[in-house]
């Protein structure tokens, strides 16, 4: 088994990752809508992602059990900081993808839009969770504004559509301390037969696309990976983002999102 990773901070600096003996994970943090920073200036998203990561690093329970205990730890930390957790805009968030590899199989867990992609010996591939793009409706509105060459879209867009985080654990799952989180845990166990690569990645590594109504292009993603690994995928993403600073051509929240990705090859 060979493990590789890329970690490339964007403007948020709220992603983190875990590489253990047989457990691997990526964790995408998001600050609360009302914004929180601790005394050292660390954003709530990174605090949340780190709490979840550290719980999985213990590697002592099922992945689902660990996810639930991670969510409980996050709630406890927010309460210790006197956060009013009854008000959704105050909640710290993390989305995550975790894999634990055994001799002949792997256990996996996904919450939110951090993804797990499996590549097989015949070149075919599979996303463990297909319905992950909870930002699509926002990006459709974003594209309409971009066609008008509208600057400061992020400041405008939340006046037109509800903030995505207000739908957390209602229409999609996220670690944020809420009990309903458990309904949105995707998890399972798969055979390693014919598997040659397992890739875990936060949404910053998803290839930018011009039309947010189309599906993400994982065919090209896999081709780039097989040609040059995670670094090749990252370089392709950053190249597209470099020449689109206003996020007009490829709708997204920021020019450079954080990237955390791990590949496990057999």
Order of alpha helices (4+ residues) and beta strands (2+ residues): beta-beta-beta-alpha-alpha-beta-beta-beta-beta-alpha-alpha-beta-beta-alpha-beta
